[in-house]
Amino acid sequence: MKKIKKVLFIIVIIIIFSTITFFIGKKIGLNTNTSSTSTVITEETVSRHTIQKELTASGEIETALTEKLELNTNKYFEMLCIENDDTVKEGENILEYTDGTYLVAPYDCVISGISVPETDEKCITSNYIEIKSLKELQTTLSISENEIQDVEEGQEVNITLSADESKTFIGSITKIDSIGTYSNGGTTFSAIVSFENDGNAKLGMTVSNTIILEKAEDVLAVPINAVTTKDNKNYVTVLENDEAIEKEIEVGIADDEYVQVVSGVEENDIIQIVTTTTQSTIRKSGEETNGRSGGPSGSGASGMMQSAGGERMQNGGNG
């Protein structure tokens, strides 16, 4: 019983001490959270830019053509000049017949399958050499249901090797699946991009594919973070005679940095960009912790931007 009373007494003392320490600390400025906000205004000239709305997706290089070369059923097999998985150049020998003639590669390819008779036996229709083209290549893209409506067959695709970004190819979309595949993240559609090899690409390599969905050349544009939205209308702040005036604008397409301005401002107009930064300070018994947050009053990406009030910038014009 005495032990229990002693423990309770100690607990009460600790609670009293902690409470007194907290209030004393608060009174002298400890354990407090203070914050300050700073605003920076920069100026930008309305100028002309080329704006591209892009879709980027990764993929793996595959052959666009796999075929089985038939052996001459009037001849007898002598020997193979290659092995499975060998890379063979156009015109190189694949196998030899007993009469000294050869089956040659019709184009640059990889040997992917072999079915031949025993030496000196006659070739039959079930014998073949399977090859995969190294000239006609393709990659398959997975495109979300939100973006598939902007993609169509025939669109140009810029292809870059992930292992060497200096190696690029130009391809085009040759097929888009009509039926999507559902997963936890939503529905995606497969699109095939076909291109010709220049000798630098190998089967199985990964690539980055960029589809240019829209392009506007030499158009008036402003930085995305200069645009704010109110009541589904887009505005920028223009300097006129040293006075800041808010003007409504009509916007078109956008990339990661700029948005096209269809109307509302003129070339060489000066606009303002307001950036707000909030810094907080938490004081703790001899320690001081700083936190900083903030950003431009408006920010965003292609076709959909966020204003300071959190509304989406509404695209107009040809956006």
HUZIDA-V793859 format. One record per residue. N is the residue number from 1. PHI is phi in whole degrees, 0 to 359 (* if undefined). BURIAL is 1 if it has 16 or more other ideal C-beta (glycine too) atoms within 10 Angstrom, else 0. Layout:
BEGIN
N&PHI&BURIAL / N&PHI&BURIAL
END
This chain:
BEGIN
1&*&0 / 2&296&0 / 3&296&0 / 4&297&0 / 5&298&0 / 6&294&0 / 7&296&0 / 8&298&0 / 9&298&0 / 10&296&0 / 11&297&0 / 12&299&0 / 13&299&0 / 14&297&0 / 15&298&0 / 16&297&0 / 17&297&0 / 18&296&0 / 19&296&0 / 20&298&0 / 21&298&0 / 22&297&0 / 23&291&0 / 24&294&0 / 25&297&0 / 26&295&0 / 27&293&0 / 28&264&0 / 29&100&0 / 30&270&1 / 31&56&0 / 32&242&0 / 33&241&0 / 34&241&0 / 35&221&0 / 36&223&0 / 37&241&0 / 38&238&0 / 39&239&0 / 40&243&0 / 41&249&0 / 42&245&0 / 43&244&0 / 44&221&0 / 45&267&0 / 46&293&1 / 47&220&0 / 48&261&0 / 49&216&1 / 50&259&0 / 51&245&1 / 52&238&1 / 53&267&1 / 54&240&0 / 55&234&1 / 56&244&0 / 57&212&1 / 58&266&0 / 59&195&1 / 60&242&0 / 61&287&1 / 62&232&0 / 63&283&1 / 64&266&1 / 65&216&0 / 66&237&0 / 67&215&0 / 68&253&0 / 69&277&1 / 70&281&0 / 71&274&1 / 72&288&0 / 73&287&0 / 74&264&0 / 75&239&0 / 76&250&0 / 77&283&1 / 78&254&1 / 79&195&0 / 80&274&1 / 81&257&1 / 82&223&1 / 83&233&0 / 84&299&0 / 85&77&0 / 86&288&0 / 87&267&0 / 88&235&1 / 89&278&0 / 90&304&0 / 91&91&0 / 92&283&0 / 93&287&0 / 94&257&1 / 95&211&1 / 96&244&1 / 97&267&1 / 98&293&0 / 99&272&0 / 100&90&0 / 101&267&0 / 102&228&0 / 103&265&1 / 104&247&0 / 105&286&1 / 106&285&0 / 107&195&0 / 108&300&1 / 109&204&1 / 110&242&1 / 111&285&1 / 112&241&1 / 113&192&0 / 114&223&0 / 115&218&0 / 116&228&1 / 117&282&0 / 118&290&0 / 119&306&0 / 120&73&0 / 121&269&0 / 122&285&0 / 123&286&1 / 124&236&0 / 125&294&0 / 126&277&0 / 127&277&1 / 128&196&1 / 129&236&1 / 130&270&1 / 131&229&1 / 132&243&1 / 133&294&1 / 134&257&1 / 135&263&1 / 136&267&0 / 137&242&1 / 138&205&1 / 139&218&1 / 140&253&1 / 141&257&1 / 142&252&0 / 143&243&1 / 144&289&0 / 145&294&0 / 146&282&0 / 147&246&0 / 148&297&1 / 149&292&0 / 150&268&0 / 151&250&1 / 152&214&0 / 153&297&0 / 154&96&0 / 155&296&1 / 156&284&0 / 157&229&1 / 158&269&1 / 159&245&1 / 160&233&1 / 161&292&1 / 162&293&0 / 163&283&0 / 164&208&0 / 165&291&0 / 166&281&0 / 167&263&1 / 168&233&0 / 169&222&1 / 170&248&0 / 171&233&1 / 172&213&0 / 173&283&1 / 174&252&0 / 175&202&0 / 176&232&1 / 177&297&0 / 178&277&0 / 179&244&0 / 180&273&1 / 181&243&0 / 182&269&0 / 183&219&0 / 184&300&0 / 185&272&0 / 186&120&0 / 187&258&0 / 188&235&1 / 189&238&1 / 190&268&1 / 191&230&1 / 192&261&1 / 193&250&1 / 194&253&1 / 195&203&1 / 196&260&0 / 197&278&1 / 198&259&0 / 199&105&0 / 200&267&0 / 201&268&1 / 202&236&0 / 203&300&1 / 204&95&0 / 205&293&1 / 206&266&0 / 207&224&1 / 208&253&1 / 209&246&1 / 210&242&1 / 211&258&1 / 212&275&0 / 213&283&1 / 214&215&1 / 215&215&0 / 216&235&1 / 217&261&0 / 218&52&0 / 219&245&1 / 220&295&1 / 221&209&1 / 222&229&1 / 223&301&1 / 224&303&1 / 225&283&1 / 226&271&1 / 227&261&1 / 228&239&1 / 229&235&1 / 230&221&0 / 231&52&0 / 232&65&0 / 233&241&0 / 234&256&1 / 235&224&1 / 236&229&1 / 237&261&1 / 238&251&1 / 239&271&0 / 240&229&0 / 241&55&0 / 242&64&0 / 243&246&0 / 244&276&0 / 245&238&0 / 246&277&0 / 247&237&0 / 248&283&0 / 249&231&1 / 250&254&1 / 251&251&1 / 252&245&1 / 253&278&1 / 254&217&1 / 255&245&1 / 256&285&0 / 257&240&0 / 258&237&1 / 259&235&1 / 260&291&1 / 261&250&1 / 262&281&1 / 263&202&0 / 264&119&1 / 265&223&1 / 266&245&0 / 267&300&0 / 268&78&0 / 269&298&1 / 270&260&0 / 271&243&1 / 272&252&1 / 273&239&1 / 274&259&1 / 275&243&1 / 276&249&0 / 277&236&0 / 278&248&0 / 279&241&0 / 280&246&0 / 281&231&0 / 282&249&0 / 283&264&1 / 284&226&0 / 285&14&0 / 286&85&0 / 287&242&0 / 288&221&0 / 289&245&0 / 290&256&0 / 291&228&0 / 292&228&0 / 293&213&0 / 294&149&0 / 295&171&0 / 296&298&1 / 297&291&1 / 298&216&1 / 299&208&1 / 300&172&1 / 301&220&0 / 302&309&1 / 303&76&1 / 304&203&0 / 305&242&1 / 306&249&1 / 307&269&1 / 308&298&1 / 309&277&0 / 310&91&0 / 311&277&1 / 312&279&0 / 313&290&1 / 314&272&1 / 315&283&1 / 316&225&0 / 317&60&0 / 318&262&0 / 319&273&1
END
